[in-house]
Amino acid sequence: MRQNPKRKEVTFTFMYVPGKEVFVAGSFNKWDPKAIQLVDHDRSGSYTVTILLPKGRHEFKFFADENWQVDPFNSESVVNEYGSLNNVIVV
């Protein structure tokens, strides 16, 4: 992936049950729950994807087994309009 001054490569990682479908969604893709799929390359349950994000603050969550899930290893979070948490990343 090519970098540019207004965007940066960001790798998302989520630990989950091997053999499942895992996605990441957020303010950077209009919260489309199945637009960006993570891949478990070695079938260990470590799902990853690298995407090019615009610089700035983004809220996100993972979507697995038809459920929204926060990243337990990301300490940055905010309460969303539904009363649950969204993770935050600043690029």
CYANA upper distance limits for C-alpha pairs under 8 A (distance plus 0.5 A):
  1 MET  CA      9 GLU  CA      8.04
  1 MET  CA     52 LEU  CA      8.10
  3 GLN  CA      7 ARG  CA      6.86
  3 GLN  CA      8 LYS  CA      6.37
  3 GLN  CA      9 GLU  CA      7.36
  3 GLN  CA     52 LEU  CA      8.19
  4 ASN  CA      8 LYS  CA      7.41
  6 LYS  CA     54 PRO  CA      6.31
  6 LYS  CA     55 LYS  CA      6.20
  7 ARG  CA     52 LEU  CA      6.58
  7 ARG  CA     53 LEU  CA      5.72
  7 ARG  CA     54 PRO  CA      4.73
  7 ARG  CA     55 LYS  CA      5.84
  8 LYS  CA     52 LEU  CA      5.82
  8 LYS  CA     53 LEU  CA      5.91
  8 LYS  CA     54 PRO  CA      6.97
  8 LYS  CA     55 LYS  CA      7.18
  8 LYS  CA     91 VAL  CA      7.35
  9 GLU  CA     50 THR  CA      6.86
  9 GLU  CA     51 ILE  CA      6.00
  9 GLU  CA     52 LEU  CA      4.90
  9 GLU  CA     53 LEU  CA      6.77
 10 VAL  CA     50 THR  CA      5.90
 10 VAL  CA     51 ILE  CA      6.01
 10 VAL  CA     52 LEU  CA      6.71
 10 VAL  CA     53 LEU  CA      7.24
 10 VAL  CA     91 VAL  CA      8.42
 11 THR  CA     48 THR  CA      7.24
 11 THR  CA     49 VAL  CA      6.08
 11 THR  CA     50 THR  CA      4.61
 11 THR  CA     51 ILE  CA      6.99
 12 PHE  CA     24 VAL  CA      8.34
 12 PHE  CA     38 LEU  CA      8.44
 12 PHE  CA     48 THR  CA      6.01
 12 PHE  CA     49 VAL  CA      5.98
 12 PHE  CA     50 THR  CA      6.79
 13 THR  CA     38 LEU  CA      8.31
 13 THR  CA     46 SER  CA      7.22
 13 THR  CA     47 TYR  CA      6.02
 13 THR  CA     48 THR  CA      4.94
 13 THR  CA     49 VAL  CA      7.36
 14 PHE  CA     46 SER  CA      6.45
 14 PHE  CA     47 TYR  CA      5.71
 14 PHE  CA     48 THR  CA      7.06
 14 PHE  CA     62 PHE  CA      8.21
 14 PHE  CA     71 ASP  CA      7.30
 15 MET  CA     45 GLY  CA      5.97
 15 MET  CA     46 SER  CA      5.19
 15 MET  CA     47 TYR  CA      6.64
 16 TYR  CA     20 LYS  CA      8.37
 16 TYR  CA     45 GLY  CA      5.48
 16 TYR  CA     46 SER  CA      7.05
 16 TYR  CA     47 TYR  CA      7.78
 17 VAL  CA     45 GLY  CA      5.71
 18 PRO  CA     40 ASP  CA      7.71
 18 PRO  CA     43 ARG  CA      6.07
 18 PRO  CA     44 SER  CA      6.39
 18 PRO  CA     45 GLY  CA      4.72
 18 PRO  CA     46 SER  CA      8.24
 19 GLY  CA     40 ASP  CA      8.24
 19 GLY  CA     43 ARG  CA      7.27
 19 GLY  CA     45 GLY  CA      8.00
 20 LYS  CA     64 ALA  CA      7.96
 20 LYS  CA     65 ASP  CA      7.92
 21 GLU  CA     37 GLN  CA      7.84
 21 GLU  CA     38 LEU  CA      8.07
 21 GLU  CA     64 ALA  CA      6.64
 21 GLU  CA     65 ASP  CA      7.60
 22 VAL  CA     37 GLN  CA      6.39
 22 VAL  CA     38 LEU  CA      6.01
 22 VAL  CA     39 VAL  CA      7.97
 22 VAL  CA     47 TYR  CA      7.68
 22 VAL  CA     62 PHE  CA      7.46
 22 VAL  CA     63 PHE  CA      6.31
 22 VAL  CA     64 ALA  CA      5.20
 22 VAL  CA     65 ASP  CA      8.09
 23 PHE  CA     33 PRO  CA      7.04
 23 PHE  CA     34 LYS  CA      6.35
 23 PHE  CA     35 ALA  CA      7.82
 23 PHE  CA     36 ILE  CA      5.96
 23 PHE  CA     37 GLN  CA      4.73
 23 PHE  CA     38 LEU  CA      5.92
 23 PHE  CA     62 PHE  CA      6.10
 23 PHE  CA     63 PHE  CA      5.51
 23 PHE  CA     64 ALA  CA      6.97
 24 VAL  CA     33 PRO  CA      7.21
 24 VAL  CA     34 LYS  CA      8.01
 24 VAL  CA     35 ALA  CA      8.30
 24 VAL  CA     36 ILE  CA      6.19
 24 VAL  CA     37 GLN  CA      7.02
 24 VAL  CA     38 LEU  CA      7.67
 24 VAL  CA     60 PHE  CA      7.51
 24 VAL  CA     61 LYS  CA      6.42
 24 VAL  CA     62 PHE  CA      4.93
 24 VAL  CA     63 PHE  CA      6.51
 25 ALA  CA     29 ASN  CA      6.77
 25 ALA  CA     30 LYS  CA      8.02
 25 ALA  CA     31 TRP  CA      5.36
 25 ALA  CA     32 ASP  CA      6.22
 25 ALA  CA     33 PRO  CA      5.81
 25 ALA  CA     34 LYS  CA      7.95
 25 ALA  CA     35 ALA  CA      7.83
 25 ALA  CA     36 ILE  CA      7.35
 25 ALA  CA     60 PHE  CA      6.06
 25 ALA  CA     61 LYS  CA      6.22
 25 ALA  CA     62 PHE  CA      6.77
 25 ALA  CA     63 PHE  CA      7.78
 26 GLY  CA     30 LYS  CA      6.64
 26 GLY  CA     31 TRP  CA      4.98
 26 GLY  CA     32 ASP  CA      7.83
 26 GLY  CA     58 HIS  CA      7.47
 26 GLY  CA     59 GLU  CA      5.93
 26 GLY  CA     60 PHE  CA      4.40
 26 GLY  CA     61 LYS  CA      6.74
 27 SER  CA     31 TRP  CA      6.37
 27 SER  CA     58 HIS  CA      6.18
 27 SER  CA     59 GLU  CA      6.01
 27 SER  CA     60 PHE  CA      6.96
 28 PHE  CA     53 LEU  CA      7.62
 28 PHE  CA     54 PRO  CA      8.34
 28 PHE  CA     58 HIS  CA      6.97
 28 PHE  CA     59 GLU  CA      8.31
 29 ASN  CA     35 ALA  CA      8.19
 31 TRP  CA     60 PHE  CA      8.31
 33 PRO  CA     62 PHE  CA      8.48
 33 PRO  CA     63 PHE  CA      6.60
 34 LYS  CA     63 PHE  CA      8.15
 36 ILE  CA     49 VAL  CA      8.49
 37 GLN  CA     49 VAL  CA      7.59
 38 LEU  CA     47 TYR  CA      5.80
 38 LEU  CA     48 THR  CA      5.32
 38 LEU  CA     49 VAL  CA      5.34
 39 VAL  CA     46 SER  CA      8.48
 39 VAL  CA     47 TYR  CA      5.38
 39 VAL  CA     48 THR  CA      5.85
 39 VAL  CA     49 VAL  CA      6.99
 40 ASP  CA     44 SER  CA      7.24
 40 ASP  CA     45 GLY  CA      6.53
 40 ASP  CA     46 SER  CA      6.00
 40 ASP  CA     47 TYR  CA      4.78
 40 ASP  CA     48 THR  CA      7.04
 41 HIS  CA     46 SER  CA      8.37
 41 HIS  CA     47 TYR  CA      7.84
 42 ASP  CA     46 SER  CA      8.40
 53 LEU  CA     91 VAL  CA      7.82
 54 PRO  CA     91 VAL  CA      7.67
 55 LYS  CA     90 VAL  CA      7.87
 55 LYS  CA     91 VAL  CA      5.26
 56 GLY  CA     90 VAL  CA      6.04
 56 GLY  CA     91 VAL  CA      5.69
 57 ARG  CA     88 VAL  CA      7.50
 57 ARG  CA     89 ILE  CA      6.37
 57 ARG  CA     90 VAL  CA      4.84
 57 ARG  CA     91 VAL  CA      6.86
 58 HIS  CA     88 VAL  CA      6.17
 58 HIS  CA     89 ILE  CA      5.83
 58 HIS  CA     90 VAL  CA      6.71
 58 HIS  CA     91 VAL  CA      8.36
 59 GLU  CA     86 ASN  CA      6.41
 59 GLU  CA     87 ASN  CA      5.99
 59 GLU  CA     88 VAL  CA      4.97
 59 GLU  CA     89 ILE  CA      6.91
 60 PHE  CA     70 VAL  CA      8.40
 60 PHE  CA     86 ASN  CA      6.20
 60 PHE  CA     87 ASN  CA      5.71
 60 PHE  CA     88 VAL  CA      6.75
 60 PHE  CA     89 ILE  CA      8.25
 61 LYS  CA     68 TRP  CA      6.85
 61 LYS  CA     69 GLN  CA      6.28
 61 LYS  CA     70 VAL  CA      5.62
 61 LYS  CA     71 ASP  CA      7.50
 61 LYS  CA     86 ASN  CA      6.39
 61 LYS  CA     87 ASN  CA      6.58
 62 PHE  CA     68 TRP  CA      6.23
 62 PHE  CA     69 GLN  CA      5.56
 62 PHE  CA     70 VAL  CA      6.56
 62 PHE  CA     71 ASP  CA      7.68
 63 PHE  CA     67 ASN  CA      5.98
 63 PHE  CA     68 TRP  CA      5.11
 63 PHE  CA     69 GLN  CA      6.53
 64 ALA  CA     68 TRP  CA      7.14
 64 ALA  CA     69 GLN  CA      7.77
 70 VAL  CA     85 LEU  CA      7.53
 70 VAL  CA     86 ASN  CA      6.87
 70 VAL  CA     87 ASN  CA      6.64
 71 ASP  CA     87 ASN  CA      7.24
 74 ASN  CA     87 ASN  CA      7.27
 74 ASN  CA     88 VAL  CA      8.39
 75 SER  CA     87 ASN  CA      8.25
 76 GLU  CA     87 ASN  CA      6.31
 76 GLU  CA     88 VAL  CA      5.75
 76 GLU  CA     89 ILE  CA      7.71
 77 SER  CA     85 LEU  CA      6.72
 77 SER  CA     86 ASN  CA      5.91
 77 SER  CA     87 ASN  CA      4.75
 77 SER  CA     88 VAL  CA      5.72
 78 VAL  CA     85 LEU  CA      6.01
 78 VAL  CA     86 ASN  CA      5.96
 78 VAL  CA     87 ASN  CA      7.05
 78 VAL  CA     88 VAL  CA      7.61
 79 VAL  CA     83 GLY  CA      6.31
 79 VAL  CA     84 SER  CA      6.06
 79 VAL  CA     85 LEU  CA      5.04
 79 VAL  CA     86 ASN  CA      6.78
 80 ASN  CA     84 SER  CA      6.19
 80 ASN  CA     85 LEU  CA      6.22
 80 ASN  CA     86 ASN  CA      6.72
